[in-house]
Amino acid sequence: MKEDKDKNKISLKTIKDIYIKYKEIINYLVFGGLTTIVNFVTYFIFTKVIGIEEVLSSGIAWFCSVLFAYITNKLFVFDSKTDGKKALVIECISFFGARVVSGILCDVGTFAIMVKVLHINDIIAKIITQVMVVIVNYVFSKLLVFKKNK
């Protein structure tokens, strides 16, 4: 029985070590999943509960989910510290701008090329482009928005 407890301690320590080593990526994926939920819930509320038109609701849901992503990425993923309101506004605008660019390039542009030009199945194309969006958003956030000043 004591041996089982020792194995559990080692396992928990190993899990903790892995989390610490990959904390940024793990948190990015967890909060990315939550961002997706925010998008869907917001869309549902605005279309089904409030009765707002679908395209406008989708835009509102995008804005809310990107705002949620910005806050959680700033606080829990990249642990970003900003000096003053001006730096905060610049960081926020950079984050939203990067999301617009990745949305246009990957989510819309690449998807359109894959479906209309390359004749790839739309579901497969959507999965591929969403993986691309996650990667591009991480790179933009890491290297441009929340870059650490050395």
C-alpha atoms as a printed R data frame, in Angstrom:
    type eleno elety resid chain resno       x      y       z
1   ATOM     1    CA   MET     A     1   0.000  0.000   0.000
2   ATOM     2    CA   LYS     A     2   2.815  2.396   0.840
3   ATOM     3    CA   GLU     A     3   4.414  1.526  -2.493
4   ATOM     4    CA   ASP     A     4   1.185  2.555  -4.305
5   ATOM     5    CA   LYS     A     5   1.216  5.922  -2.503
6   ATOM     6    CA   ASP     A     6   4.847  6.449  -3.527
7   ATOM     7    CA   LYS     A     7   3.957  5.677  -7.146
8   ATOM     8    CA   ASN     A     8   1.083  8.177  -6.972
9   ATOM     9    CA   LYS     A     9   3.414 10.834  -5.586
10  ATOM    10    CA   ILE     A    10   5.846 10.214  -8.397
11  ATOM    11    CA   SER     A    11   3.028 10.354 -10.942
12  ATOM    12    CA   LEU     A    12   1.661 13.601  -9.525
13  ATOM    13    CA   LYS     A    13   5.156 15.083  -9.429
14  ATOM    14    CA   THR     A    14   5.703 14.001 -13.020
15  ATOM    15    CA   ILE     A    15   2.399 15.556 -14.088
16  ATOM    16    CA   LYS     A    16   3.272 18.755 -12.225
17  ATOM    17    CA   ASP     A    17   6.722 18.861 -13.860
18  ATOM    18    CA   ILE     A    18   5.198 18.367 -17.305
19  ATOM    19    CA   TYR     A    19   2.653 21.113 -16.614
20  ATOM    20    CA   ILE     A    20   5.349 23.524 -15.453
21  ATOM    21    CA   LYS     A    21   7.501 22.739 -18.488
22  ATOM    22    CA   TYR     A    22   4.619 23.196 -20.970
23  ATOM    23    CA   LYS     A    23   2.461 25.589 -18.932
24  ATOM    24    CA   GLU     A    24   2.167 28.226 -21.638
25  ATOM    25    CA   ILE     A    25   1.074 25.810 -24.353
26  ATOM    26    CA   ILE     A    26  -1.272 23.853 -22.056
27  ATOM    27    CA   ASN     A    27  -2.912 27.055 -20.802
28  ATOM    28    CA   TYR     A    28  -3.148 28.368 -24.361
29  ATOM    29    CA   LEU     A    29  -5.025 25.239 -25.463
30  ATOM    30    CA   VAL     A    30  -7.291 25.194 -22.385
31  ATOM    31    CA   PHE     A    31  -8.227 28.861 -22.720
32  ATOM    32    CA   GLY     A    32  -8.543 28.434 -26.482
33  ATOM    33    CA   GLY     A    33 -11.167 25.769 -25.834
34  ATOM    34    CA   LEU     A    34 -12.936 28.078 -23.402
35  ATOM    35    CA   THR     A    35 -12.764 30.852 -26.014
36  ATOM    36    CA   THR     A    36 -14.566 28.587 -28.458
37  ATOM    37    CA   ILE     A    37 -17.254 27.939 -25.845
38  ATOM    38    CA   VAL     A    38 -17.617 31.692 -25.246
39  ATOM    39    CA   ASN     A    39 -18.059 32.161 -28.998
40  ATOM    40    CA   PHE     A    40 -20.776 29.509 -29.298
41  ATOM    41    CA   VAL     A    41 -22.642 30.530 -26.122
42  ATOM    42    CA   THR     A    42 -22.572 34.212 -27.098
43  ATOM    43    CA   TYR     A    43 -23.789 33.373 -30.587
44  ATOM    44    CA   PHE     A    44 -26.602 31.236 -29.155
45  ATOM    45    CA   ILE     A    45 -27.689 33.943 -26.716
46  ATOM    46    CA   PHE     A    46 -27.758 36.664 -29.365
47  ATOM    47    CA   THR     A    47 -29.526 34.576 -32.022
48  ATOM    48    CA   LYS     A    48 -31.854 32.311 -30.063
49  ATOM    49    CA   VAL     A    49 -32.536 34.238 -26.859
50  ATOM    50    CA   ILE     A    50 -32.359 37.884 -27.960
51  ATOM    51    CA   GLY     A    51 -33.324 37.253 -31.592
52  ATOM    52    CA   ILE     A    52 -30.566 39.172 -33.377
53  ATOM    53    CA   GLU     A    53 -29.758 38.277 -37.012
54  ATOM    54    CA   GLU     A    54 -27.188 35.479 -37.462
55  ATOM    55    CA   VAL     A    55 -24.371 37.389 -39.192
56  ATOM    56    CA   LEU     A    56 -24.491 40.256 -36.687
57  ATOM    57    CA   SER     A    57 -24.642 37.727 -33.843
58  ATOM    58    CA   SER     A    58 -21.620 35.957 -35.278
59  ATOM    59    CA   GLY     A    59 -19.704 39.244 -35.328
60  ATOM    60    CA   ILE     A    60 -20.677 39.995 -31.741
61  ATOM    61    CA   ALA     A    61 -19.697 36.460 -30.713
62  ATOM    62    CA   TRP     A    62 -16.324 36.865 -32.464
63  ATOM    63    CA   PHE     A    63 -15.685 40.148 -30.646
64  ATOM    64    CA   CYS     A    64 -16.663 38.691 -27.244
65  ATOM    65    CA   SER     A    65 -14.556 35.579 -27.755
66  ATOM    66    CA   VAL     A    66 -11.499 37.560 -28.890
67  ATOM    67    CA   LEU     A    67 -11.895 39.880 -25.883
68  ATOM    68    CA   PHE     A    68 -12.111 36.816 -23.623
69  ATOM    69    CA   ALA     A    69  -9.053 35.338 -25.368
70  ATOM    70    CA   TYR     A    70  -7.117 38.587 -24.924
71  ATOM    71    CA   ILE     A    71  -7.830 38.766 -21.195
72  ATOM    72    CA   THR     A    72  -7.063 35.095 -20.524
73  ATOM    73    CA   ASN     A    73  -3.966 35.089 -22.757
74  ATOM    74    CA   LYS     A    74  -2.689 38.230 -21.045
75  ATOM    75    CA   LEU     A    75  -3.291 36.985 -17.506
76  ATOM    76    CA   PHE     A    76  -2.927 33.206 -17.616
77  ATOM    77    CA   VAL     A    77  -1.006 32.205 -20.735
78  ATOM    78    CA   PHE     A    78   1.675 34.822 -21.388
79  ATOM    79    CA   ASP     A    79   1.594 36.569 -17.975
80  ATOM    80    CA   SER     A    80   1.877 39.936 -19.701
81  ATOM    81    CA   LYS     A    81   2.614 43.060 -17.711
82  ATOM    82    CA   THR     A    82   1.927 46.463 -19.262
83  ATOM    83    CA   ASP     A    83   3.080 49.853 -18.035
84  ATOM    84    CA   GLY     A    84   0.177 52.260 -18.239
85  ATOM    85    CA   LYS     A    85  -3.030 52.608 -20.205
86  ATOM    86    CA   LYS     A    86  -1.309 53.437 -23.510
87  ATOM    87    CA   ALA     A    87   0.686 50.190 -23.472
88  ATOM    88    CA   LEU     A    88  -2.456 48.245 -22.560
89  ATOM    89    CA   VAL     A    89  -4.423 49.783 -25.450
90  ATOM    90    CA   ILE     A    90  -1.582 49.096 -27.912
91  ATOM    91    CA   GLU     A    91  -1.337 45.497 -26.713
92  ATOM    92    CA   CYS     A    92  -5.103 45.000 -27.003
93  ATOM    93    CA   ILE     A    93  -5.260 46.531 -30.490
94  ATOM    94    CA   SER     A    94  -2.294 44.376 -31.551
95  ATOM    95    CA   PHE     A    95  -4.078 41.268 -30.278
96  ATOM    96    CA   PHE     A    96  -7.329 42.077 -32.099
97  ATOM    97    CA   GLY     A    97  -5.366 43.022 -35.236
98  ATOM    98    CA   ALA     A    98  -3.486 39.730 -35.187
99  ATOM    99    CA   ARG     A    99  -6.787 37.851 -34.825
100 ATOM   100    CA   VAL     A   100  -8.233 39.732 -37.802
101 ATOM   101    CA   VAL     A   101  -5.163 38.874 -39.905
102 ATOM   102    CA   SER     A   102  -5.233 35.188 -38.952
103 ATOM   103    CA   GLY     A   103  -8.978 35.114 -39.582
104 ATOM   104    CA   ILE     A   104  -8.622 36.585 -43.056
105 ATOM   105    CA   LEU     A   105  -5.522 34.619 -44.076
106 ATOM   106    CA   CYS     A   106  -6.243 31.215 -42.542
107 ATOM   107    CA   ASP     A   107  -9.870 30.949 -41.589
108 ATOM   108    CA   VAL     A   108 -11.309 32.580 -44.691
109 ATOM   109    CA   GLY     A   109  -8.563 32.800 -47.325
110 ATOM   110    CA   THR     A   110  -6.960 29.388 -46.964
111 ATOM   111    CA   PHE     A   111 -10.364 27.776 -46.459
112 ATOM   112    CA   ALA     A   112 -11.656 29.326 -49.694
113 ATOM   113    CA   ILE     A   113  -8.606 28.160 -51.646
114 ATOM   114    CA   MET     A   114  -8.831 24.647 -50.231
115 ATOM   115    CA   VAL     A   115 -12.553 24.285 -50.984
116 ATOM   116    CA   LYS     A   116 -12.980 26.283 -54.205
117 ATOM   117    CA   VAL     A   117  -9.623 25.780 -55.923
118 ATOM   118    CA   LEU     A   118  -8.236 22.523 -54.534
119 ATOM   119    CA   HIS     A   119 -11.705 20.932 -54.110
120 ATOM   120    CA   ILE     A   120 -10.935 19.608 -50.631
121 ATOM   121    CA   ASN     A   121 -13.928 18.495 -48.565
122 ATOM   122    CA   ASP     A   122 -15.193 21.499 -46.582
123 ATOM   123    CA   ILE     A   123 -15.142 19.709 -43.211
124 ATOM   124    CA   ILE     A   124 -11.565 18.533 -43.734
125 ATOM   125    CA   ALA     A   125 -10.613 22.023 -44.925
126 ATOM   126    CA   LYS     A   126 -12.268 23.570 -41.858
127 ATOM   127    CA   ILE     A   127 -10.369 21.245 -39.514
128 ATOM   128    CA   ILE     A   128  -7.062 22.009 -41.249
129 ATOM   129    CA   THR     A   129  -7.653 25.754 -41.241
130 ATOM   130    CA   GLN     A   130  -8.683 25.755 -37.571
131 ATOM   131    CA   VAL     A   131  -5.434 24.010 -36.654
132 ATOM   132    CA   MET     A   132  -3.620 26.648 -38.718
133 ATOM   133    CA   VAL     A   133  -5.511 29.434 -36.923
134 ATOM   134    CA   VAL     A   134  -4.552 28.069 -33.502
135 ATOM   135    CA   ILE     A   135  -0.876 27.855 -34.497
136 ATOM   136    CA   VAL     A   136  -0.779 31.270 -36.202
137 ATOM   137    CA   ASN     A   137  -2.597 32.921 -33.282
138 ATOM   138    CA   TYR     A   138  -0.120 31.400 -30.831
139 ATOM   139    CA   VAL     A   139   2.858 32.590 -32.888
140 ATOM   140    CA   PHE     A   140   1.388 36.094 -33.298
141 ATOM   141    CA   SER     A   141   0.620 36.288 -29.581
142 ATOM   142    CA   LYS     A   142   4.015 34.968 -28.514
143 ATOM   143    CA   LEU     A   143   6.187 36.932 -30.928
144 ATOM   144    CA   LEU     A   144   4.223 40.128 -31.574
145 ATOM   145    CA   VAL     A   145   1.578 40.857 -28.964
146 ATOM   146    CA   PHE     A   146   2.900 39.499 -25.670
147 ATOM   147    CA   LYS     A   147   6.615 39.451 -26.492
148 ATOM   148    CA   LYS     A   148   8.820 39.604 -23.458
149 ATOM   149    CA   ASN     A   149  11.131 42.615 -23.324
150 ATOM   150    CA   LYS     A   150  14.630 41.475 -22.527
